[in-house]
Amino acid sequence: MKVYDDKHIKNVVLVGAHHSGKTTLAETMLFEAGLINRRGTIENLNTVSDYHEIEHERGNSVFATPMHTEWRQYKINIMDTPGLDDFIGEIISSIRVADTIVTVINGQYGVEVGTEIIWNYIDKYQKPTLFVINQIDHLGLKYEESYNSLKNLVGNNLVKIQYPLKVDGAQCIIDVLKMKMYKFGPDGGKPEKLPIPDDQKEVAAQLHNELVEKAAENDEELLELYFDKGSLNEDEMRQGIKAGMLNQEVFPVFCTSGLNDMGSGRLMGFIDNVAPSAADLKPEQSVEGNAIEPKKEAPTSLFVFKTIHQPNLGQITFFKVKSGEVHQNDKLVNSRNGETEILNQLFIMDGKKREPVTKLTVGDIGATLKLKYTETNDTLHVAGNPITIKPIQFPEPRTRKSISAANKKEEEKLSEALKKIHSQDPTVVVSYSKELKQLILGCQGELHLATIDWALKNIYGIEAIFERPKIAYRETIQRSANANYRHKKQSGGAGQFAQVHLKIEPWYEGMPEPEGFNIRGKEEVDLPWGGKLVFYNCIVGGVIDLRYLPSVMKGILEVMESGPLTKSYIRDVRVMVYDGKMHSVDSNDISFKIAGAHAFKEAFLNANPSLLEPVQELTVKVPEEMVGSVMTDLQSRRAIIQGIETKDQYQILKSTVPAAELYGYSTNLRSMTQGRATFSAVFSSFQNVPTNVQKELVKQSE
């Protein structure tokens, strides 16, 4: 195929709420450009983008799918994304490499929950964005309500390029940039270009003038020109609109019917002529702090934004050329691990169809097969010119489950399958908790979990069991206690003997040294699970040889790995060993280890032991009218509200909540707020468990 330069490559991502019509619009764009000669439908399971079996079963997009069209001497790379935020990783990675975001709105409903969630990420990445109000020929169209809901979302920088109109029963679109009316037949396709009707001229002229002013505002030369002439021509308006999009100060609005092929050609024409390309965007900064110049003369660098595993092909790696050019059989170095990869094959992907190419230039998106050392978020660069492109920041999991194989013989197979699933979707996080002895799976919600389960069953042939994960409690003490233990064992010949006297106290940062002891030595141990053990040698008169004290501490540390209340880790204790006895023949390291362990355990049980639970710092973004029900629910979860902030039409609730109370919170919050609220949770601290809860937990562990 033809190789396009960076100024004639446009990378757009279609985003929007569930059922806004992204996949159908993408199919129509491919058809209009002649890439396909027949439009598929979601119902017939034959669209280019939704080709995975699970997408056919569920009737919606699960994966972001790269495609391309060639339209009027431009190449447009299109990524069709899911509309459900359970698959937010697919959306974010696509936004990250797109040059322009096309946000699709269902004209019956306007801005929906999914739109709001996705807009937060668009706003974060500050990408040029245009909006498409879709399904304009639907009987339930509410165009003005949809437009106003968009204005509430993005503000006064929203500008109409088009609006829909019915003329004698025919669907029309008034275009205020070109000042023409497009009239479509019942089956859509190529429209008839007509003058704007008399009864619409005043409205169209007003919108045209608003568009001229908005275009002029974003370019000083255009502004002067506008003041001189009182207007701008179409080319000058395009220049100003592009500048405004690059500054996130102009958000154009178009109209389409993706289903009936209305307006898609005009949309692609605008993407060609106006929407920014990679060459127009500001150079990115590398991790090393250098500007990545998007020029074909620069040293080659690729950013890997997506990985998929297909049973018959293996790993497919999708990348964007950030600088230079990449050729078939090029050798590039992975900046993360220093490994050299050979790109034996280069492809342009259209759904599952692969079109081989010999080279790709800066700004383009392509794919290759069977890289050995490369994953999503990696940078590949030419040897001698190291560069690391800033990775995508994926959201933390909102739902966690313990996972195990129903057939215990398949545990290793399960582990390998989950590695591939994580490689394909970094929002799936898998970790083994040595403490809990559980494999913990983190994901974005129940639907996300269902797709993981489907993949395990249908692709990898594994039946998995998902359960509520255990909570990583800690044990500590609230007062001091003394104990001593004599270990004596005689079984012929040399026996075992050791006696240890010790005192334990709660430890906290900055506390004074213990009083009443002759401190001979001190050792602070930063525990792997958090907190400290502070161990004092207070032996006087050599009643215990110094060489045995490490064994005493070793015995104490072994007890601390499995506390007497719930077998949880013990933390934040200090121990003073101040007396004891030994035997010249029978004493040895193992004897003092046993004596130290028993003495510590006895003292611990007498020191008012308490359980500590992990507490999360929870931030909930909720529409103003739903705050009351969310707060009531949080209080039922033992939450402590820390504060409330206002942001636009939302309230930001900040609270601390025990981790044990957040199980299932993602599903409950979505149900309670019709999916309009979002949350994030990060570990805050360990805090004391209420007495009644502690009694129940101790009872359960017996």
N, C-alpha and C positions, 0 to 999 in steps of 0.2 A: 504494500500500500504506500501511498504518498507520505513522505516525511515532512511534517509541518514545522515551521520555526516557532519560537516561543511566543511571538506576538499573534500567531494564528492558532494557538491552542487555548481553549477555555475549559476549565475544570469546574463543573457545577455539581452540587449535591442537592437532591430533592429530599426535603425533610417536611415533617408535618404530622398531625395527629393521626391516629388509627382511622382508616376508612376516609381519608381526605382525598384519595385518588392518585397517589404518587406513582404507583406501579402502572396504572392505566395511562397516565400522562406520559410516563417514560416510554411505554409501548407505542403510543401515538407519535412521539417525537422520532423514534427509530423508523416508524412507517413513513412519516412525512419526508424524512431524509433519504428514503429508499434503501435503508440497511436491511429491512425486512419487507416482503411483498404482501404480507397478510398480518393483520393485527391479532395477537392472541388475547385471551381474556382470562381473568382470575378463575371464573367459573369453569372454563374448559381446561384449566391447568396447563396452559401453553404459552404463558408470557415469557419473555426473554429473561427477566430478572428473577421472578419467583420460580426457580427451577428445582429447588431442593425438595426431597420427598416430604420432609416435615412441613414445609410451606404449603405443599399440596394438601396435606392432611388437615392443616389448621386454617387454610384459606386466608393467610396473611403473611406479610414479610417477616422473616426471622433474621435474615442476614442482609448486610449491605452488599449490593451487587454492582460492580463496575461494568459500564457499557460505553459505546462511543457512537457518534454520528459524524458525518461530514456534510457541512451545510454552507454553501456559498463561499468556498475557499477557506473555510475554517473547520477545524476539528473540535468537536465538543465532547469531552469525556463526561459522562453522566453517572452518578452513583445514586441508585435507588435505595432508600434506607427504611428500616422498620418504623412503625408509628407508635409502638408501645415502649415505655421507658424501662421495661424489664431488659430490653436489648439496647440500652443506652450506649454501651461500649461500641456497637456497630455505628451508631450515629456520631459519636464523638470522633472516632478515628476518621470518618469520612469528612466531617467538618474541618478537621485538622489539615487535610491536604487539598481541600477545595479552594478555589479562588473566589467563587461567588456562591452564596447560599440561595437556593430557590425554595422558599417556604410555601407549601401548598395548604390552602384553607378550603374546607368544605363550605360552599356557599350557603348551605342550609343551616349551619351551626355557628359559623364564625370562629373566633378564637376558642379553642378547647383546651382541656388540661394538658394534653400532649404538646400543644403549641407553646404554652407557657413554659413548660419544662425545657423544651428544646431552645426556646428563645434565650433562656438563661445561659446556655452554652454558646450560642451565637454571640451574645453580648460579651461573654468572657473572652472569646477569641477575636472579637472586633473584626469580623469578616464582612465584606460587602454583601448586602442582602437585598433581594427583591421578593415580593409577595405575589402569589397567584391565587385569585379567588376562583376556585374550580366549580364545576357542575352548574354553570350559569344557565343551562337550559332545563334544569330540573324544576318541576312544578313547585317544590318547596323552597326555591331560592329566596334568601333574605339578604340581598346584596348590601343595602345601606347599613343594616345591622351588623353584617360581617365586617364591612369597612370600618365602622365606628369601633367595633371591638378591637380591630387592629390598631386603630389610633390610640385607644386606651392602653394598648400593650407597648407601642414603640414611641408614641408622642407625635409632635407636630411635624416631624421630618418625613412622615408618610405622604406620598404624593400619587395622585391618580394619573396613570398613563392611559388607562382605558376604563370604560364602564359599559355594562351590557344594556341592551335595548331590544324591545320587541317591535317590529314594524310589519303590520299586516300579517301577524302570526309567524313571521320569520325571525330567527335569532340573529341579532346584529351586535356588533361591538363598535363603540365610538372610540377612536384613537385620537387623543388630544395632543400627542407629539407630532403625528403625521397629519392631523386634522382631516381624517377620512373616516368613512363608515365602512365596515366590513360586513357584508350580508352573506349568511351561510344558507345553503340548501338543507333539506331535512336530514341528509346523511353527512353533513359537514364537508370537510375537505377544503379545496381551494375556494376562497370567498370571492364575491363580487365586490369590487372597490367602488364606492359611491360617494357623492358629496354628503356632508352632514345635513340632515333634514332641517328645515327652517325652524321648527319648534325646539331644536336642540342646539342651535347655533350660539345662543347667548350663554347657555350652561357650558358648552364646549369651549367657547372663547374665554370664559372666566377661568376654567381649569387650565387652559393653555397658558394664560398669563401667569397663573400661580406657578406652573411648571417652569416658565421662562425665568421668573424671579428666583426660584429655588436653584435653577441651574447657574444663574449669574452669581449667586451668593458664594459659590464655592471656587471661584477663579477670579483673581483680581483683574486680569485683562478682560475677561468676559463682563465683569461688573462695569468697567469703564465703557466698554462697547455698548452695553445695555443702556447706560445713562446717555450715551451719545445718540443711539438709534431709537431707543425706546422699545427695542425688541431684539430677538436673536433668531438666526435662521436655524434649520434643523440640525445641521452639522455642529454649530456652536452649542446648541442645546445638548446634543449628545456628549460633547466634551465636558460641559458643566455637570451633567448628570453623573458621568463616570467619576469626576473629581469628588462629587458629593457622596457617591457610594463608597469611594475609597476612604473618605473621612467619617463614614457612618453618619452622615448628615442628610442623606437622601435615601429613602426606601421606596422604590417604584412599585406600583400595584398594577398587575395585569389581570385579564379575564380569560378563562378557557373552559372548554368542556373536553376533558381528556377522553371521555367515553365516546363522544360523537365527533371528535376531530375538529374542534373549533378553537382557533386562536393559537394553536401550538406552533404553526409556522411563523407567526409574528413574534411569538416569545423567543423562538430560536434566532430570528433575525436580530432581536434586541441583544441577546446573549453574544452573538457574533460582533455586532457593531459597537456595543456600549459596555456590556459587563466586563469588569476588569479581568485581565489574564495574570498569570504568575509574574510576567515581566513588569506589570504595573504596580504590584504590591511592594511594600517596603521590604528591603532585605532582612531576613531573619538573623538573629544572633545565635551563634553556636554555643554549646556548653562552655567552650574555651573562651568565649567573649568576642569572637571575630564575626564580622558580617559575612553572610553566605550570599555571594553575588549570583543572581539567577541569570548567568550568561553561559552561552555554549562554549566560549573560549576558556572558561574557568576549569580548574581540575574537577573531575567527575565526583559527584557524591549523590547517593540515593538514600531515601528515607523509607523504611519498611513500615507501612501503616496497617497491614492486614495479612493474616496467614490463615489458610484453610487446609484441611487434610481430607483428601478424597481417596476412598479405598483403592481405586484402580490406578490413580496417578501419584499418590503420596502427597508431599507437601507442596502447595502452591503459594508463592510469596509475591505479594503485591507491593509495589513501590512507586514513589514519585521521584523523578529526576530533579534534584534540587539545584544542581550546577553541572555544567559540562554536557557531555554526551556519553551514552552507554552503548556498546556494540556487543553483538553476539560473540561469545567466547572471551569477553573481557575478564581479567582477574582483578578482583577488588578485595580490600581488607575490611574486616568487621572491626569497628572502633571499640566495641565492648570487650572482645576477647582476643583480638589480634590475629584471628584465623583468616586465611585467604580463601575466598570463594570464587569458583569459575562459573560464570553465567553462560552455560552451554546453550541455553535456549532463551529467546525473548518472545513475548506474546503481547498482543492486545486482546483483552478478554471482553466478550459480550455474553454475559451470563455464563453458561457452561461452554460456549464455543470459544476456541482459541485460534487466533490468527497470527501466524509467525511473522516476525519482523526482524530485520538485521540490525537496526539501531533505533534508539529513542533519544530525543534531545531534551534540553532543559525545559521544565514545566510540564512534561508529558507523564502519563501514568501507564505503567505496564506491569508485567508479571513474568516470573521465571519458575522453573521447577527444581525440586530436589536439592535445595541448598542444605548443607550439612550442619552449619553452625549458626544459622541466622534465625532470629525470631522477630515478632512484632516489636517495634520501637527501636530496632537496631539501625545503625548508619553503616553503609558500605562506601568506601572511598578508595581512590587510587593510592598505591603505595607511595610513601614519601610526602603525602599531603594529608596528614591526619586531621579529621574533623568529626565532631560528634553533634548531631542535630538534637535539639531538645526533645525529650520523649513526651508522648501523650500522657497526661495525668488522668488515669481512669478512676472513677469513683470507688469508694470503699463498699464492700458488701453490705446489704441491708437485711439479708436473711442468712442465717447459718444453720446447718444441719450436720449431725454426725452421719457419716456414710460408711457402709461396709458391704461386702459382697455376700449375697445370700448363700452362695457356695464358698466356704472358707478357702477352698483350693484356688479360687480365682482372685484372691486379694492382690497378688502381684499384677495380674492382668488388669484389675480395676485401677491400680495405681498408674500403670502405663497409659490407660485410656484417659484418665483424668489429666495427665500431663499434656496430652494432645488437645483435650478440650480447653485447657487453660491457654495453650499456645494459640489456639484459634480465637479464644475470647478471654482477654486478660481480666475482665470483670469477674470471671470465675476464679476464685482463690482457694487453693487447697493446701492444707498444712496438717502435719501430724503433731498432736499434743502428747508428748511423753508423759506429762503430768496426768492428763485425763485418760490416757491410753485410748484415744479416739482419733480417727481421721476426720477433720473438720472441713466441710465444704461451705464456702461463702458465695452468694450470688445476689442478684438484684430483686428477686421476688418469687412468688409461687409459680408464675408462668415461666419464668426463666428456669426455675428448678425442674419444671415439667419437661422442658426441652432437653435439659441435661439427662434426665431419666430416659427420655425417648432415644437419645443418641447412644446411651449405654446399652439399651436393649437392642435397638435395631441396627446399629453400626458395629458395636463391639461385642454383642451377644452376651452381655452381663446383666444379671438381675441384681439390682442394688437395693439395700435397705436404708431408708432415711429416718433418723430419729432425732429427738430433742437432744442437743449437746449438753454435756455436763457443764457445771460452772466451776471455774478455777478459784475456789475459796482459799483463804489463808488462815492459819491459826497463830495466835499470839497470847500474851498474858497481860493482866491488868494490875497485878501487885507482886510483891516479892515473896519468895518462899525458900526454905532450906530443906535439904535432903541429904542423906548419906546412904551408901549402899556398899555392902561387903560381898564380894564374889569369892567363893571358896569351892574348890572342886579337887577331890583326891581320888585317884583311881590307880594306885600303885605307881611307884617311881615318883618323878617330878609331877606336882599338881599345878593348880592354878589358884592364885591369890591376889586380890587387890581390894582396897577399901578407899572410897572417895567421898569427901565431904564438899558440898558446893552450895552456893546460893545463886538464885536467878532473879533477875529484875527486868521489867519492861525497859527497852532501849528507845531513846529518841535522840534526834540530832541536837548536839550542843549541850547535852546533860552533863552535870559535873561528875568527876570521878567518884567511885564508891568510897564511902567513909568506913573507918574501923578495920581496914585491911592493910597489910603490908604488901603493897603491890610490887612484885618482882619483874613482871613482864606483861605485855598486852599485845593481843593480835586481833585485828579487825578483819572480818571475812565478809566481802560483798557477795551475797548469796545469788546464785544464778536466777532464782525466781523472784528477786527483789528483796529489799530490806537487808538487815545485817545480823550477824552474830559477832558480839564483842567478847573475847575470851581473856580472862585475867588469870595470871599465875600469882597466887597469894600464899604459896607454900612457905612455911617458916621451919627452919631446923632440919630440912632435908628428909621429912617424913615420907615424901614421895620423890623419887629420883626424877630430875628434870627430863630425862629421856623418855619417861612414860607420859608426860603431859600431851604431846601430840596425839597419842592413842586415845586419851580421855576426850580430846576435842573431836577426834574422828568418830568416836561412839556417839557424841552429842549430835554431830552433823547427820549421822545416819538416822537418828530419831527425827531430826528436823525435816527429813525428806518424806516422812509419813507420820503426821501428827496423831496423837491419841484420840482426838475428837472425831474427825471425819477422814483421817488419812490424807489430809491436805498438807501442803508445805507450811512449816513454821517460819516466822520471820520476826525481826526486831526484838531480840532477847540478848541480855548480857549475862555472862556466867562468871562467878568468882570461885575458883577451886582453892580452898584455904586449908584443908587438912586431909589426912588419910593415913593409910598404913601400907607397907609392902613387906614382902618376904624375900630374904636373900636368895632363896632357891626357886620358890614357886611363882614369884611374880614375873610377869612378862607383858608384852604389848597387848596380846589378846585379852588378858585378864583385866587390864585397865580400860580397854575399849568397852568391854561388857559392863564393868562397874560404872564408868562414866555415863553410858547410855541409860542404865537403870536409874541412877541417881537423878539424871536430868528429867527423865520421864515422870518420876515420882514428884519432883519439885514442880514440874509444869502443871500437873493435875491439881496441885495444892495452891497454885498461883492465880486462881480465878481465870482459867483459860477462856478465851473468846474467839469467835469466828469473825473473820473479815471477809467482806464480799467486794468483788470488783464493781465499781460505780462508773457509769458512762456519762460523759458530758454530751447532752442531747440538744440539738438545735432543730426546731420544727418551723418550717415556713408555711403559714396557713392563711387562707383568705380571712379577712377581718370578721366576716359574719359567722365563721365557724370556730372562733377562738374558744368560746365557752365550752363546747363539747370536747374539744381537744384537751383543754386544761383539766376538766373533770376526769377524763380518762387518765391523764398523767398522774393526777393525785391518787387515783385508785392503784397506781403502779408504784407507790411510795416515792414519787418524784418530789423534788424540792425545786420550785420555780426560782430561778436566779434573776430573771429580768425579761422585759418585753420591749422590743423595738418595732418601729413602724417603717416599712419600705413599700412605697407605692400603695397598692390595695392589699398588701399583706402585713401580717404581724409575724415577727420573728420571736418565737418563744425559746428561751434558753433555760435549761434545767439540768439537774443531776438525777440520774435514775439508776437503780441497781440493775446490773446486766441480766440478772435472773428474771426481771420483770419486763424485759424487752423482747422476749421470745414471742414471735408472731406479730410484733408491733407493725411491721410493714404492711401486712395484710389488713390489720384492723384499722390503721390510719387511712389506707386507701378506701376502705369500705365506708368509714365514718365521714370522709370528706369528698366522696365521689372521685377520688384520685387527684384532687386539686392541691393537696398538701404534700410537701416533701420533707425529708429529714436527713440528718447526718448524725452519727454517733462516734465518739472517740473515747478511748480509755482516759479516765480522770484520776482515780485513786482507789485505794482499798479503805473501806470504812466498816465500822462495827455492825454486825448483823443484829437486828432486834432480838430480844431474849426468846420470844415465842417462836420466831423463825429458826433460831439456833437450836432450840430443843427438838424441833421437828427434823432438822437436818441431821443432828446427832443420832436421833432415833432411826432415821432411814439408813444410816451408814453402819448400824450395828449388825 
